[in-house]
Amino acid sequence: MTTIRLSKLHGAGNDFLVSMLSSEQEVDDGFSTRVCDRHRGVGADGLIVVLPGRDGADCTMRLYNTDGSRAEMSGNGIRCLAWVANRAGLGDGKRLVVDTYTGRREVELELDTDGDVTGATVDMGPVTFEPAEIPLDAPSPFELEATFHGVTYGGDAVGIGNPHLVLFVDDPGEARVTQHGPRLEHDDRFPKLANVEFVAVTGTDELTMRVWERGVGETLSCGTGVCAAAAVAHRRGLVGEQVVVRVPGGEHRVELGETVRLHGPVVHVFDTEVEL
């Protein structure tokens, strides 16, 4: 029987199981479905496998959704990875270089007196509004509309390594996220499906949102979704370049420039071992 060690962590309530594997070890797509199940497994929003780095990277991130599909990037997940990688001695204790499906990402670490990571700032790379890069099957990513059960949504599509549909609503707390999120996720205009944010401007340079994540469902937070919401709101002139985004699981700080920088917390919950 082969067992692997899993560490459970969360970033603003968005929880992940993280495991360090050698380049020879593999997990099948069904493994993430089993261990992420909250009733029959350990329970999490996703599984992160940490593999050896190459060409100057400290490690490589492989991310699985709860439905077994692979995801490109997670702003919360990479902070959880950073906690595990730092404990294993990867990086220099201040910075971690991680290869992801969307490219190389640098993570600046915040440590407590015991040397554990308590938060991190991630360079998430640039956002794109180019339909082919999102990807989006529409001539423009702006002013997209969708109507369900008499509710008409309006917003913009944006890519930040994965596709997002950012919708502006009066009150995210009253939005029909679980009812309409699945249909918006599978909107025909998104060939790779969509992560969907329900967003409101709630203060100066402040947003509040809920999110329906592709391949997962509603989560307490989504790092790439937070960045997507801030970028769309900034393009519309609703917020400045430094934005606080509040989600059910907590809050993040976003800095918008040539690339997007995301700051948020990370909390270690426990370690366990499971059969591979």
N, C-alpha and C positions, 0 to 999 in steps of 0.2 A: 504494500500500500504506500503510495506516494502522497505526502502532505506538503502543503505550502503555507507559509505564514502570511496572514492578512492583517493589516492595520486599518482600523476604522477611524476616519477623521471627517471633519466637516468645515466648510467655509461659509459662514453666514447661513447655516442650516442646510446647505447643499452637501449631502454626505456621500463619501466614496470609500470603497475598499481598495487599499493599495498594497501591491505585492512586488517584491524585487525578485526577478528571475534572471538566470544566466541566458546567454544567447542560444544555448541548446534546448532550453525549456520552452514549452508552448502551452497555451490554454486554448481550448476550442471556444467557438462563439457561444455555445450553450452553457459554458461554465459561468459566464457573467449572469445569465438568466437565473441560474440555480442559486448562486451565492447572494445575489442582490434581492431575491424574493424576501419580502418582509415577514412572511408567515412561515415559509419552509426553509429559508436560508438565513444568512446573517442579516441582510437588509441594508440597502443603500440605493442611491440614485445612479450609481455607475461603478465600474471596476476599472482601475488603473494598473497597468503592468509596467514596471520600471525595468528597462533593458539597458545594457551597457551603451555608453556613448561612443561616438566616433568623430575623428577629425576635430578634436578640441572641445566637443560637447562632454559635459559631465555624465549625462545619461540620456536615454530616449524614452519618450512617453507614448504608450499605446493605450487608448481609451475605448472602453466598451459601454454601450447603453444597456439598460435593463432588459431590452428586448433582444439582446445579442448582437445588434448592429454596432459597427465601429463609428466613432465620432471623431471629428477632426481636431477639436480643441475644447478645453474647458478652463476658464479663468479661475474658477474656484478649485477645480481638480488639480491644476498645476501647483497651487499653493499647498494642497494636501500632499502631493508628491514631494514638494520641497521639504516638508517636515521629515518624511521617511528618508529621503536622500541625505539630508543633513545629519540625521542620526547615524546613518551608515558611513559617514565620513566623506561623502562626495562634495565637491566644490571646495571653496576656501573658507567657508563659515560665514561669509558675507554675501556671496553671490553664487548663483547656480545657473549653468548654461544647459538648456534642455532642448533636444530636438523633438519636434512634434510633426504631425502630418502636414501642418500648415507652415512649417519652417522652424528656424531656430529662435528660441525665446530666452531672454535673460530675466532672472528672478532675483530681486534684491531682498535679502532676508532681514527680519526683525527677530531678535533673540531675547529670551528671558535670562535671568541670572544662572539658570541651569544649562544654558546653551541650547534650549529647545526653541524651535520656530513658533512664534505667536502671531505673526502676520507677515505679509510680503507685498511688494510692488512688482507687478509683471508688465513688461513691455509686450503688449498684445499685437504689435504690428499695425499696419494701416487698415483703415476701413475702405470699402469700395462701394460706389453706387453704380458701377458699370453692370448692366444686366447680365452679360455673358460671364462675368466673374463672380456674381453672387451665388449661384446662377439663377436667372429669372427669365421666363419666356414671356416677355412683355417689352414693348418699345421703350418704356420709361419705368424706373423704380418708384416714381413719385405719384402721390395722390391715388394710390390703389384703393379700391373699394370692394367690400364683400357684405352681403346681406343674408342673415339667417333669422328666421322666426320674427321678422319685423324689425330686427336690429341691424342698422347699417354701420359698418366700421370703415374708417378711413385712416390711411397711414402710408408709410414708405417702406420699401425693401432696402436692405443693406447687407453687405457681406463683411465678416471679420474672421475669415477662415472657414466659416460656416454660414448658412443663409438664415436671415432673420426678417420677420415682418413686424414692424413697430407700429402699433395702433394707438391712437390717442382717444381716451375715454374720460368721462366726467369723474368717475370714481372707480379705481381699480378694485376696491373692496366689493363693489356691487356688480362687477363685470362677470359675464357668464363664461368664465375661463374653462371650467371642466365640460361645459356643454358645447361651446363653440370652438374651443381650442383644437380638438381632434380634427374638425372639418377644415379649419384654417391651416393646420399643419399639412394636410393633404391637398391644399389648393393646387389645381392643375398648372398654375403659372410657375410653381416651384418644382422643377424636375428632381431635385434631391430633397424635397419636403422642406418645411420651414419651422424654425423656432419662432414662437409668437409672443410678443410682449404687449401687455395692456398697460398703458402709461398715462399719467397725469402730471402736469406741472403743479407742484404744491408749495413752492416758495421760490425766492430768488436763487437761481442756480441750483434748484432742488427738484428732483423727480421722485415719484412714488410709482411702483409697478408691481405687477404679478406676471408670471411667465408660464407658458406651456412649452415644455421642451420636447423637441423631436425625439421620438423613440423612448421617451421616459414618462411624460405626463406633466402635471403641475408640480413644480418644485418650489422650495422656500427661497431659492435664489438661483441665478444663472449668471456667471461672470461675463461670458460673451454677450448675453442679453443685456446686461447692465451697460456694457460699452456701446452696443448697438443703439439702445435707447438714448444715451447721452449724445451720440454722434448725430442721430436724426434730429433730436431736439435742438442741437446746436446749429445744424444746417438750416433749420426753420427759424432761427433767431430767437428761440425761446429760452436758451440758457447760454452762459459763457463757456470758456474753455476749461474751467474747473467746476466739476459738478458732483454733488452728493446725490446718490441714488439709494432710496430706501426700498427694501423688499421685505416680505414677511419674516425672513430669517435674520434681518439686521440691516446694515448699510455698507456701501462702498464709496470710495472716492475715485473719480475718473478725471484724468488730465488729457485733454485733447490737443494734438499737435500733428506733426507729420506722421507720428504713430500714436497709439492710444496706450496710456499707462493706467493700470487698474490696481488699486490698493484695497486690501481687505484682510480679515482675520483668518486664522486657521486654529482648530482645536483638535487635539488628539483625544479619542474616546477610549479605545482599548485595542489590544492585539489578541489574535486567536490563530488557531491552525485548523485547516480543513483539508479533506481529501481532494486531490486533484482529479 
